[in-house]
Amino acid sequence: ESEYIWPNAKTDLLESMLYEQQGLGSGNSPATFIVPCEKVNFGTGRNGAAEWLRTAYHDMATADVVAGTGGIDASIGFEVNRDENPGVGFNETLVNLAAFLTPRSSMADLIALGAVFAANGCSNGNVTIPFRAGRVDAKGPGAPGVPKPEQPLDEHITSFQRQGFTPQEMIGLVACGHTLGGVHGVDFPEIVPVATDQNTQTFDTTNSGMNAFDNTVAVQFVNNVTQNPLAFGHNETTNSDGRIFNSDGGEVIGKMADSPSYFYQTCTTLLERMINTVPKGVTLTDPIQPIAVKPSKLFATINSNGTMTMSGSIRVCYLVLLRRVI
Ligand code: HEM
């Protein structure tokens, strides 16, 4: 990896979004919405981090890695009215993220960053996905292809293979997604009966705060706790999580249930691959590291007496500096 030299137009703004999540400068980062988990209330029965993670998956899920088309390219913005994308979550995620859209931060990079924040902010930092920049926004919709719960297992296997994931990785990726949020009766009345409060049936019992993103979804599946509406729902046809988690005889989901660290590690690896799935011709940067010494808001004023006044801020990251000294 090459040594960082300030300034770098490609990565400086995204570096701030990634590493200035709290305090001075934090207004520049979409993290202000969802880190820590549920920082902002998105409304009854809703979880902002879950919506952002689902948005990233639905943007990626139309990828065809052999053809080199689709992936994280913000084409979801043109696809929200498709029947494979029900729910207000997609539009609202895109509206939230669009506030951070600049020539130096594409919508596609922001969607990927949203997934990084969702997993990180809701796992108490246990899932920290390296972030690379350089995704390019699509100019129109991509092919359809987001998996639906009523599809049979073999179609899901084919669909994940098109997206670049093996049948075993499919199990992992679905568990890593369905540890957050749940199914909304307003959008899926055939799965969750419409009654109260947006009618959200969460995938597991840890759905808020710092441990929302944890292996409880796997533990409760293995223990037959009938919480997950896509595993134990009254409608057999839409129990896709059940079919997927059992598709290898329960091996992967069992390992995820047995070991929190295996769960976090699997999710870090698979979600990193998910956000780095990009169309042919797009090259991502090295993972963005915190810059040790970073100037910002610099001003040079020429005074009437001919002198010059420099002002602004310099951010110093002691940990990075210390690592260099040692
Ligand atoms: C066969 C594959 C999959 C199917 C059939 C599926 C289906 C669904 C359905 C029906 C919902 C309910 C949506 C709602 O009511 O708002 C949902 C929610 C969700 N899915 Fe998936 N999903 C799949 C894979 C994935 C993957 C791979 C991820 C991410 C890695 C993911 C992330 C999520 C998240 C975070 C939610 C919760 C959204 C919220 O609470 O607002 N899903 N999924």
Residues whose N, C-alpha, C, O or C-beta is under 5 A from the ligand:
A	BS01	HEM	N47 A50 E51 L53 R54 Y57 G87 G89 P147 K148 P149 H156 L173 V174 C176 G177 H178 L180 G181 G182 V183 H184 D187 S240
